[in-house]
Amino acid sequence: MSFPENSIIYAVKGEKELERALGYGGSYVFFLKADINTVADEVARCRKAGKKSFIHIDLADGMGKDEAAIRFIAQTIRPDGILTTKINVVKLAKDYGMEVVYRVFMIDSQSMVTAVNNIKKYSPDAVEIMPGVAYDAIRELKNALSVDVIAGGLIQTAENVNNAFGAGAVAVSTSCEKLW
């Protein structure tokens, strides 16, 4: 998997945001607040609209983070991938053939060391740096590894977007609709 350069990813938290995101031209939707009762239909709607969908499993209602949950998501809901901050979930999702975006919170230099080691060991398809305005962390990670880097969190302005792209991010995820 490779995210298109300079793309905006629609980070949606509910039905109204999803409906609006489906009307825009971008290619990716991140479900930040998925619900086990409705997400299969929402994923199908994304597929019909020509958009790839990723479920943030750590924030999903009604879904565990164990192997049975990952198998259910992969075989029944069938999103294009998942987002997670949990490295064990990265491995499970990869084992079930899903694309994985590994979300990493950059709070100190040890976060960078841990992220690099985990990425090398478990090979997620992309890494989302949180907060997305951590431009130096984006640059450092992009230079250290050959993995797509997504900037997410606190992306509120066109300047944030441009700075993230300038630091090496291939995409930004944002719930700020004015940037969609």
Residue, then its C-alpha position, 0 to 999 in steps of 0.5 A: m500500500s502506498f498513500p498518494e502524495n499530498s492527500i487529505i484523509y477524511a477522519v470521521k467520527g459519525e454518520k453526518e461527517l461520513e456522508r459529507a466525506l463521501g461527497y468529496g473527491g479524496s480516496y481515504v476515510f479513517f473511522l475514528k468512532a466506529d460502531i460494530n453495529t453500523v461499521a460494515d454498512e459504512v465500509a460498504r458505502c465507502r467501497k461503493a463511493g470508491k474510497k478506501s476505509f480504515i477502522h481505528i480499532d482502539l476507539a471502536d465501540g463493541m470491538g475487542k483487540d484480540e485475534a477473534a476481533i481482528r479475524f471478524i473485522a477482516q472476514t466480515i466487515r472487510p475494511d481496507g485496513i485498520l489504525t491502531t496504537k497497539i503493536n500486537v494488533v499490527k501483527l494480528a491485522k497483518d496476519y489476516g491480510m489487512e493493511v495497517v496504519y500504526r499510530v504513534f504519539m511522539i512525546d519524547s525522544q524515547s517515543m522515536v526510538t520505540a517507534v523505529n524499532n516497532i516499525k522495523k520489527y512489525s512492518p506496518d503499511a504506514v505510520e501516523i505521527m501524532p500530533g501531526v504538527a510534530y514536523d521534526a518527528i515526521r522528518e526524522l522518521k521519514n529519513a530513518l525508514s522507508v514507510d509512508v508517514i501520515a500526519g494526524g492530530l491538531i491539523q487545523t490550517a492549510e499551513n499545518v498541511n503544507n508544513a506536514f507535507g514539507a516535512g515528508a508526510v505523504a498524507v494528513s488525516t484531519s477531521c477539520e472539514k474546511l481542509w477536506 
